[in-house]
Amino acid sequence: MDKEFKITALCLFCQTPLQAEEGASFESGDMIKCASCGESNDYDSVIEVAKEKGIEKVKSQVEAELKKSLKGLFK
């Protein structure tokens, strides 16, 4: 199962996608300012939320594939 998942980093306050200037890079401890609401987002927290969303996407995809695969076995 080759699937590609993309997760958009969202502002923790207004839930709009965070956008950085081209070439910008961030690391642990950095604050990322939201262009929409102006709030500063902690890089580590933004990454943690994105990871959790990614895990949920993968889980739901695996469950769907398993249901599809097992459906024919129990007829």
C-alpha positions as CSV (number, residue, x, y, z in Angstrom):
1,M,0.0,0.0,0.0
2,D,1.8,3.1,-1.3
3,K,-0.1,6.1,-0.1
4,E,1.1,9.7,0.3
5,F,-0.4,11.9,2.9
6,K,0.0,15.6,3.2
7,I,-0.7,17.5,6.4
8,T,-1.0,21.3,6.5
9,A,0.5,23.0,9.5
10,L,-2.3,25.1,11.0
11,C,-2.3,28.1,13.3
12,L,-3.2,26.8,16.8
13,F,-5.4,29.8,17.3
14,C,-7.4,30.4,14.1
15,Q,-6.8,27.1,12.3
16,T,-5.7,28.8,9.1
17,P,-2.7,27.3,7.3
18,L,0.6,28.7,8.4
19,Q,2.8,30.1,5.7
20,A,6.4,31.0,5.9
21,E,8.5,33.1,3.7
22,E,10.3,31.2,0.9
23,G,13.5,29.7,2.2
24,A,12.5,30.1,5.9
25,S,13.3,27.2,8.2
26,F,12.2,26.6,11.8
27,E,13.4,24.4,14.6
28,S,12.5,23.5,18.1
29,G,11.8,26.6,20.3
30,D,11.0,28.9,17.4
31,M,7.8,30.9,17.3
32,I,5.9,31.1,14.0
33,K,3.7,34.2,13.5
34,C,0.3,33.6,11.8
35,A,-0.3,35.9,8.9
36,S,-4.1,35.7,9.4
37,C,-4.5,36.4,13.1
38,G,-1.0,37.6,14.1
39,E,-0.7,35.1,17.0
40,S,2.7,33.4,17.6
41,N,2.6,29.6,17.4
42,D,5.2,27.5,19.1
43,Y,6.9,25.3,16.5
44,D,7.0,22.2,18.7
45,S,3.2,22.4,19.3
46,V,2.4,23.0,15.7
47,I,4.5,19.9,14.7
48,E,2.9,17.8,17.4
49,V,-0.6,18.6,16.3
50,A,0.4,17.9,12.6
51,K,1.8,14.6,13.7
52,E,-1.4,13.6,15.5
53,K,-3.4,14.5,12.4
54,G,-1.1,12.5,10.3
55,I,-1.4,9.5,12.5
56,E,-5.2,9.7,12.4
57,K,-5.2,9.9,8.6
58,V,-3.0,6.8,8.4
59,K,-5.2,4.9,11.0
60,S,-8.4,5.7,9.1
61,Q,-6.8,4.6,5.8
62,V,-5.5,1.4,7.3
63,E,-8.9,0.6,8.8
64,A,-10.6,1.3,5.5
65,E,-8.2,-1.0,3.6
66,L,-8.6,-3.7,6.3
67,K,-12.4,-3.6,6.1
68,K,-12.2,-3.8,2.3
69,S,-9.8,-6.7,2.4
70,L,-11.7,-8.6,5.1
71,K,-15.1,-8.0,3.7
72,G,-14.8,-10.9,1.2
73,L,-13.5,-13.3,3.8
74,F,-16.5,-13.4,6.0
75,K,-19.3,-13.9,3.5
